[in-house]
Amino acid sequence: MTDDNGQSLNSRFEIAFNRLDRFLRDQQGLGREVGFVKVVREFDDGNRWWSHRDFIISCANLRNVLIHERTGSHLAHPTSGAVAQLEKICAQLIDRRVFPTFKRKVETIQVDDSLLSVLKIIRTRNYSQFPVYHEKQLRGLLTENGITRWLAEHGTTKMEIVDLQDTCIRDVLREEEVKKTFQVVAAGTTVTQVRSLFAEHALIEAALITQSGARTEPLMGIITRCDLLQ
């Protein structure tokens, strides 16, 4: 069977399957001594967002049939729809990079900005994470949770009247610095790798994208947990 371009569906199927096989093994550090079905199940267990386990296992069964019948007449063939779906899964897992997928202009703030100015941005633009800079040096990530904790501490425990205009982001950021709330990643990082990053580090709220993953480089985009659910 061939597709509209004359390429064998069997060939496309095997190419996509082999790419996926290598990727899943590499991701988990598993060699050829581990059966493919176990590889898939372990990846599925560690990546709850993934929903293709049963389909991929069915593909593995079909691949076994194709391999064992190379010299004879095939009793089964992949359909064009199945091949397209397998190739799409490969593209999502292997080829999809954080840039340009999450390319966007990032709203940044300075350590000397007032808390009041940031609260106004939250109200008008509905942002919840702000990379904080001292001039051009990345200092941290200010989050809504961090602001809430700071307000709770200074507005209740210390019984203070908080002056939002005179409060600098530098002071609020101290609440965030004790926690790892962000990670800088390179533009070539796969979306799958960022999903794993969020899964492994519960406190991380955003991944910031630069060309090579260096803090000193200009921001090219930002990824939040909510972004990965869309």
C-alpha positions in Angstrom: 0.0 0.0 0.0 1.2 3.5 -0.9 0.2 7.0 0.1 -0.6 9.9 -2.4 3.1 10.5 -2.9 3.8 7.0 -3.8 5.7 6.2 -0.6 4.9 2.9 1.0 2.7 3.2 4.1 4.7 0.3 5.6 7.9 2.2 5.1 6.5 5.4 6.7 5.1 3.4 9.5 8.5 1.7 10.3 10.4 4.9 10.1 8.1 6.7 12.5 8.0 3.7 14.8 11.8 3.3 14.9 12.2 7.0 15.7 9.7 6.7 18.5 11.4 3.6 19.8 14.8 5.3 20.0 13.4 8.4 21.6 11.5 6.6 24.4 14.6 4.5 25.2 16.9 7.5 25.2 14.6 9.5 27.4 14.6 6.7 30.1 18.1 5.3 29.5 16.7 1.9 28.6 18.6 -0.4 26.2 17.5 -3.0 23.7 17.3 -5.7 26.4 14.1 -4.0 27.6 11.0 -4.9 25.7 9.3 -2.1 23.8 6.0 -2.5 25.6 7.7 -2.1 29.0 9.4 1.0 27.6 6.1 2.5 26.6 4.4 1.7 29.9 7.3 3.2 32.0 7.2 6.3 29.9 3.4 6.5 30.4 3.8 6.0 34.1 6.2 8.9 34.3 4.3 11.2 32.0 0.7 11.4 33.0 -0.1 14.0 30.4 0.6 11.4 27.6 -2.4 9.6 26.3 -1.1 7.4 23.5 0.0 4.3 25.4 -2.6 1.9 24.0 -2.2 3.1 20.4 1.6 2.8 20.5 1.3 -0.7 21.9 -1.1 -1.6 19.1 1.5 -0.2 16.7 4.2 -2.4 18.3 2.0 -5.5 17.7 1.5 -4.5 14.0 5.2 -3.9 13.6 6.0 -7.4 14.9 3.6 -8.8 12.2 5.3 -6.8 9.5 8.8 -7.8 10.5 7.9 -11.5 10.7 6.2 -11.4 7.3 8.9 -9.5 5.3 9.4 -12.4 2.9 5.8 -13.2 2.4 2.4 -11.7 1.8 1.4 -9.4 4.6 -1.7 -10.3 6.5 -2.0 -6.7 7.9 -1.0 -3.2 6.8 -1.1 0.1 8.6 -3.8 2.4 7.4 -3.0 5.9 6.2 -4.8 7.3 9.3 -2.7 5.2 11.7 0.5 6.2 10.0 -0.5 9.9 10.1 -1.3 9.6 13.8 2.0 7.8 14.6 3.9 10.5 12.7 2.0 13.2 14.5 3.0 11.7 17.9 6.6 11.6 16.8 6.5 15.3 15.8 5.0 16.3 19.1 7.4 14.3 21.2 10.6 14.6 19.2 10.5 17.5 16.8 8.4 20.1 18.7 10.8 22.6 20.3 10.0 25.3 22.8 11.0 27.9 20.3 9.2 28.9 18.2 6.3 27.1 19.8 6.3 29.4 22.8 7.8 32.4 21.2 6.3 35.6 22.8 7.2 39.0 24.1 7.9 38.5 27.8 6.8 41.1 30.4 9.8 41.8 32.6 10.2 44.0 35.7 13.1 45.6 37.5 14.0 45.0 41.1 13.4 48.7 41.9 9.9 48.7 40.4 7.1 49.1 43.0 4.8 46.3 44.0 1.8 48.6 43.2 2.9 48.8 39.5 3.2 45.0 39.2 -0.3 44.6 40.8 -1.7 46.9 38.2 -0.1 44.8 35.4 -1.7 41.6 36.9 -5.1 43.3 37.0 -5.0 44.7 33.5 -3.1 41.9 31.6 -3.8 38.9 33.7 -0.1 37.9 33.9 1.0 35.8 36.9 4.8 35.3 36.4 7.3 38.1 36.0 11.0 37.6 35.3 12.8 40.1 37.5 16.0 42.0 36.3 18.6 44.2 37.8 19.3 46.2 34.7 20.1 43.4 32.2 20.9 40.7 34.8 18.1 38.1 35.5 17.6 38.0 39.3 14.6 35.7 39.6 10.9 35.1 38.9 8.1 36.9 40.8 4.9 35.0 41.0 1.4 35.6 42.2 2.0 33.0 44.9 5.1 34.8 46.1 3.3 38.1 46.2 0.5 36.5 48.2 2.9 35.0 50.7 4.7 38.4 51.1 1.4 40.3 51.7 0.3 37.6 54.2 3.5 37.9 56.1 3.7 41.7 56.2 0.0 42.4 56.4 -1.0 40.1 59.2 1.9 38.5 61.1 3.8 41.7 61.5 0.6 43.8 61.8 2.0 46.3 59.3 0.2 48.7 57.0 1.8 47.8 53.7 2.6 50.7 51.4 2.4 49.2 48.0 3.9 52.2 46.2 7.0 52.3 48.5 7.5 48.5 48.5 10.1 47.5 45.9 10.1 44.2 44.0 13.5 43.6 45.5 11.9 43.1 48.9 9.1 40.8 47.7 11.5 38.7 45.6 13.2 37.4 48.8 10.2 35.2 49.3 10.8 33.6 45.9 14.6 33.2 46.1 14.4 30.4 48.7 12.4 28.3 46.2 13.3 27.1 42.8 10.3 28.6 40.9 11.8 28.8 37.4 14.3 27.2 35.0 16.1 28.8 32.0 16.0 26.5 29.0 17.6 26.7 25.5 15.5 27.4 22.4 16.3 23.9 21.1 14.8 22.1 24.1 11.9 19.8 23.3 8.5 20.5 24.7 8.6 17.0 26.1 11.7 17.8 28.1 10.0 20.8 29.6 7.0 18.7 30.5 9.3 16.3 32.3 11.0 19.3 34.1 7.6 20.5 35.5 6.7 16.9 36.5 10.0 16.4 38.3 10.1 19.8 40.1 6.7 20.6 41.7 7.7 24.2 42.7 8.7 25.3 39.2 6.1 27.6 37.8 7.7 28.7 34.5 10.5 27.9 32.1 12.2 30.9 30.5 13.6 30.5 27.0 16.9 32.0 25.8 19.0 31.0 22.8 21.4 28.7 24.6 19.8 28.5 28.1 22.1 31.2 29.6 20.6 33.8 32.0 22.5 36.6 30.4 20.8 36.2 27.0 17.6 38.0 25.9 14.4 36.2 26.7 12.7 34.6 23.7 9.6 33.3 25.4 8.1 31.8 28.6 6.3 28.5 29.3 4.0 28.1 32.3 2.2 24.9 33.5 -1.0 26.2 32.1 0.6 26.6 28.6 1.3 22.8 28.5 -2.3 22.0 29.2 -3.5 23.8 26.1 
